[in-house]
Structure formats: structure tokens, C-alpha cells
């Protein structure tokens, strides 16, 4: 037995590939509505840590927070 015969061999597909049907339209519509709703939402505050004073670590002389 040579090296090529000892390697695993690919098993061919049996029959033609099936066609992709997709997601139902109602699911796509609900998802699109949720994304639009999420994108339109504006936070009232910054998403940064609330109530925490910024440190000066990592700033050079003259840089202001």
C-alpha cells in the first residue's frame, strides 16, 4: 500500500444538491422591523461608564480629558 492509498478518500455526494428555500417572509419582516426600531432608538446618556470620573492615565502633558 502506498502513501496515496492510505489517505482518507472523499465520499462523493449522492444525488443533486437541494435548493435553498429560505426564511419565511413574515420572519424577515419581523426582523427588519426590529432592526429599524433598534436603529431609531437614541440613548439619553452616553454609553460610557456612568458616574465614573476619567483618569489621566495614558495622557501626555497638556492633554485634557
C-alpha positions as CSV (number, residue, x, y, z in Angstrom):
1,X,0.0,0.0,0.0
2,X,1.5,3.3,-1.0
3,X,1.0,6.7,0.8
4,X,-1.8,7.9,-1.5
5,X,-3.9,4.8,-0.8
6,X,-3.5,5.2,3.0
7,X,-5.0,8.7,2.9
8,X,-8.7,9.1,3.6
9,X,-10.9,9.4,0.5
10,X,-13.8,11.8,0.0
11,X,-17.2,10.2,-0.3
12,X,-19.0,11.7,-3.3
13,X,-22.4,13.2,-2.8
14,X,-25.3,11.1,-3.8
15,X,-27.8,13.0,-6.0
16,X,-28.0,16.6,-6.9
17,X,-27.8,19.3,-4.2
18,X,-31.1,20.6,-2.9
19,X,-32.3,24.2,-3.4
20,X,-32.3,26.6,-0.5
21,X,-35.9,27.6,0.2
22,X,-35.0,30.5,2.6
23,X,-36.7,32.1,5.6
24,X,-40.4,32.8,5.5
25,X,-41.3,36.4,4.6
26,X,-43.0,37.1,7.9
27,X,-39.8,36.3,9.8
28,X,-37.8,38.6,7.6
29,X,-40.4,41.4,8.0
30,X,-40.3,41.0,11.8
31,X,-36.5,41.0,11.9
32,X,-36.4,44.1,9.6
33,X,-38.9,45.9,11.9
34,X,-36.8,45.1,15.0
35,X,-33.6,46.4,13.4
36,X,-35.3,49.6,12.3
37,X,-36.8,50.0,15.8
38,X,-33.3,49.4,17.4
39,X,-31.6,51.8,15.0
40,X,-34.1,54.6,15.7
41,X,-33.6,54.3,19.5
42,X,-31.3,57.0,20.8
43,X,-29.9,56.6,24.3
44,X,-30.5,59.5,26.7
45,X,-27.0,59.3,28.1
46,X,-23.6,58.3,26.8
47,X,-22.9,54.6,26.7
48,X,-19.6,55.2,28.6
49,X,-19.3,54.2,32.2
50,X,-21.8,56.4,34.1
51,X,-20.7,58.2,37.3
52,X,-17.1,57.5,36.8
53,X,-14.5,60.2,36.5
54,X,-12.0,59.7,33.7
55,X,-8.4,59.1,34.9
56,X,-5.4,60.9,33.4
57,X,-3.6,57.6,32.8
58,X,-2.2,57.3,29.3
59,X,-2.4,61.0,28.6
60,X,0.6,63.1,27.8
61,X,1.4,66.5,29.3
62,X,-1.0,69.1,28.0
63,X,-3.8,66.6,27.0
64,X,-7.1,67.3,28.6
65,X,-9.8,64.7,29.1
